[in-house]
Amino acid sequence: MTLAYEADTRPALVPSPKALSELRLFTMPEGGIDRLNFVTWDTVEVFGVGEDTIELRGYYRIQRADPTDVDWMEASVEITMLELNVSGISQKFGPVHASVNYSIGRPSRGRVRPGTIYPGLPDSPKACIMEGYMQFELSAVPIVVFNKEPIVLQHNITHIPPVGQGGGTSVRADVELFRTENPDGPPVAILHQVKTHIGAWQVQGT
């Protein structure tokens, strides 16, 4: 007797994209790690020095878990920022470099939330929230500062990874920054706002 099996027609996660041609709108990919070009515009005030908005360019590495569901609208995805490396020049503070603060003991992580921005519409963006613990080196001031409360970044995304999309703090965040050598002292600066742009995959070594 020959047994006949029906083909498995259940939807599956698509492979994790590695190039622009592989991105798919409103489609859930397998988990992976993305090293993407990243640009931020950080508005920082250093007490006694002044306020400036600095363009910082570089990259970040994000680790994505497998989605909880294959369906775009239903799924959520846990994410962790493994690395941040962005630099720029401030008119008031000189060279500025931002990175993940590993020493604080709190992971910089977030989530692509279930549901979509417009409820009931499966072909609409999802909210991606990242809570970051960062370190900022202002070598000409000179200070190195960090945040104790998370910097909350929000992106409304139509594909994963969100290449070409932007976001930032939804309002003026006003996150206090403390000196690394005096973490229990008073804040010496404040991060007022962040705007972001996520670029394409960065080639290693660039």
C-alpha positions as CSV (number, residue, x, y, z in Angstrom):
1,M,0.0,0.0,0.0
2,T,1.3,3.4,-0.9
3,L,0.6,6.3,1.4
4,A,0.0,9.7,-0.1
5,Y,1.1,12.8,1.8
6,E,-0.3,16.3,1.2
7,A,2.4,18.9,0.7
8,D,2.9,21.2,3.7
9,T,1.3,24.5,2.6
10,R,1.7,26.3,5.9
11,P,3.4,29.7,5.6
12,A,7.0,29.9,6.7
13,L,9.4,32.6,7.8
14,V,11.4,34.0,4.8
15,P,15.2,33.8,5.1
16,S,16.9,36.7,6.9
17,P,17.6,39.4,4.3
18,K,21.2,40.2,3.4
19,A,20.7,42.6,0.5
20,L,18.2,45.3,-0.6
21,S,16.8,42.9,-3.2
22,E,15.9,40.5,-0.5
23,L,13.8,42.9,1.6
24,R,10.0,42.1,1.6
25,L,7.3,44.5,2.8
26,F,5.1,43.3,5.6
27,T,6.9,40.0,5.8
28,M,8.5,38.2,8.8
29,P,12.0,36.9,8.3
30,E,14.0,34.4,10.4
31,G,16.1,35.8,13.2
32,G,19.6,37.1,12.4
33,I,22.2,39.8,13.1
34,D,22.3,43.0,11.0
35,R,25.2,45.4,10.8
36,L,23.7,48.5,9.4
37,N,24.8,52.0,8.6
38,F,23.3,54.3,11.1
39,V,23.0,58.1,11.4
40,T,21.7,60.0,14.4
41,W,21.1,63.7,15.1
42,D,21.6,64.1,18.9
43,T,20.6,67.3,20.6
44,V,22.9,67.5,23.7
45,E,23.2,70.2,26.4
46,V,26.4,70.2,28.5
47,F,25.8,72.3,31.6
48,G,28.0,75.4,31.5
49,V,29.1,74.9,27.9
50,G,25.9,75.0,25.8
51,E,23.6,73.0,23.5
52,D,24.2,71.6,20.1
53,T,22.7,69.1,17.6
54,I,25.4,66.8,16.4
55,E,25.2,64.5,13.4
56,L,26.8,61.1,14.3
57,R,27.6,58.6,11.5
58,G,28.7,55.0,11.7
59,Y,26.9,51.7,12.3
60,Y,25.1,49.5,14.7
61,R,24.7,45.7,15.1
62,I,21.3,44.4,16.1
63,Q,20.4,40.8,17.0
64,R,16.9,39.7,16.1
65,A,15.2,36.7,17.5
66,D,12.9,34.6,15.4
67,P,9.4,36.2,15.3
68,T,6.7,34.8,17.5
69,D,4.5,34.3,14.4
70,V,4.9,34.1,10.6
71,D,2.0,36.7,10.2
72,W,3.2,40.3,10.0
73,M,0.3,41.7,12.0
74,E,0.4,39.1,14.7
75,A,4.1,38.7,15.2
76,S,6.5,40.3,17.7
77,V,10.3,40.2,17.6
78,E,12.7,40.6,20.5
79,I,15.8,42.6,19.6
80,T,19.2,43.5,21.2
81,M,21.7,46.2,20.3
82,L,25.0,44.4,20.4
83,E,27.2,47.3,19.2
84,L,26.9,51.0,18.4
85,N,29.8,53.0,16.8
86,V,28.9,56.5,15.6
87,S,31.0,59.7,15.6
88,G,30.7,63.3,14.6
89,I,32.0,66.8,15.2
90,S,30.1,69.3,17.4
91,Q,30.5,73.1,16.8
92,K,30.6,73.5,20.7
93,F,31.9,70.2,22.0
94,G,34.4,69.1,19.4
95,P,34.7,65.3,18.5
96,V,31.8,63.2,19.8
97,H,31.6,59.4,19.9
98,A,28.6,57.3,21.0
99,S,28.7,53.6,21.9
100,V,26.7,51.0,23.8
101,N,27.4,51.2,27.6
102,Y,28.2,47.6,28.5
103,S,29.4,48.5,32.0
104,I,26.0,49.6,33.3
105,G,24.8,46.0,33.4
106,R,21.6,46.6,31.6
107,P,21.1,45.4,28.0
108,S,20.2,47.8,25.3
109,R,17.2,46.0,23.8
110,G,13.7,46.3,22.5
111,R,10.9,44.8,20.6
112,V,9.0,44.9,17.4
113,R,5.5,45.0,18.8
114,P,2.6,42.8,17.9
115,G,-0.2,44.5,15.9
116,T,0.3,47.4,13.5
117,I,0.2,51.2,13.8
118,Y,-3.2,51.2,12.1
119,P,-5.3,48.5,13.9
120,G,-6.8,45.9,11.6
121,L,-4.6,46.8,8.6
122,P,-2.1,44.1,7.9
123,D,-0.3,46.1,5.3
124,S,0.7,48.9,7.6
125,P,3.8,49.7,9.7
126,K,4.6,48.0,13.0
127,A,6.1,49.9,16.0
128,C,9.7,49.0,17.0
129,I,10.8,50.3,20.4
130,M,14.5,50.2,21.5
131,E,15.6,51.2,25.1
132,G,19.3,52.1,24.9
133,Y,22.0,52.6,27.5
134,M,24.8,54.6,25.9
135,Q,28.1,56.3,26.5
136,F,29.1,59.6,25.0
137,E,32.7,60.7,24.7
138,L,33.2,64.4,24.3
139,S,37.0,64.4,24.2
140,A,37.5,68.2,23.8
141,V,35.3,69.2,26.8
142,P,36.6,66.7,28.1
143,I,33.9,64.4,29.6
144,V,32.6,60.9,29.1
145,V,28.9,60.6,30.1
146,F,26.2,58.0,30.2
147,N,22.5,57.7,30.9
148,K,20.9,55.8,33.8
149,E,17.4,56.0,32.4
150,P,16.9,54.4,29.0
151,I,16.9,56.4,25.8
152,V,13.7,55.3,24.2
153,L,13.8,55.2,20.4
154,Q,10.8,54.4,18.2
155,H,10.7,53.5,14.6
156,N,7.6,52.7,12.5
157,I,8.8,49.9,10.2
158,T,7.4,48.3,7.1
159,H,10.1,45.6,6.7
160,I,12.8,43.8,8.7
161,P,15.5,44.9,9.0
162,P,14.2,48.5,8.7
163,V,16.7,49.6,6.0
164,G,16.0,53.2,4.8
165,Q,13.6,54.1,7.6
166,G,13.9,56.6,10.4
167,G,12.7,57.5,13.8
168,G,14.1,58.6,17.2
169,T,12.7,59.9,20.4
170,S,9.0,60.7,19.9
171,V,9.3,63.9,21.9
172,R,12.1,65.8,23.7
173,A,13.4,63.0,25.9
174,D,15.5,65.1,28.3
175,V,17.5,62.1,29.5
176,E,20.1,63.1,32.2
177,L,23.7,62.2,31.5
178,F,26.3,61.5,34.3
179,R,30.1,61.4,34.3
180,T,31.5,57.9,34.2
181,E,34.1,58.8,36.8
182,N,31.4,60.2,39.2
183,P,28.3,58.1,38.4
184,D,26.6,59.0,41.7
185,G,27.1,62.7,41.4
186,P,24.8,65.2,39.8
187,P,24.1,65.1,36.0
188,V,26.5,67.2,34.0
189,A,24.6,67.1,30.7
190,I,21.2,66.2,29.2
191,L,20.2,64.5,26.0
192,H,17.2,66.4,24.8
193,Q,16.3,64.6,21.5
194,V,17.5,62.0,19.0
195,K,16.5,61.6,15.4
196,T,17.7,58.5,13.4
197,H,18.1,57.1,10.0
198,I,18.8,53.4,9.4
199,G,21.0,52.7,6.3
200,A,21.8,49.5,4.4
201,W,24.2,46.8,5.4
202,Q,27.7,48.0,6.1
203,V,30.7,46.2,4.6
204,Q,33.1,44.9,7.3
205,G,36.1,47.1,7.7
206,T,34.5,50.3,6.3
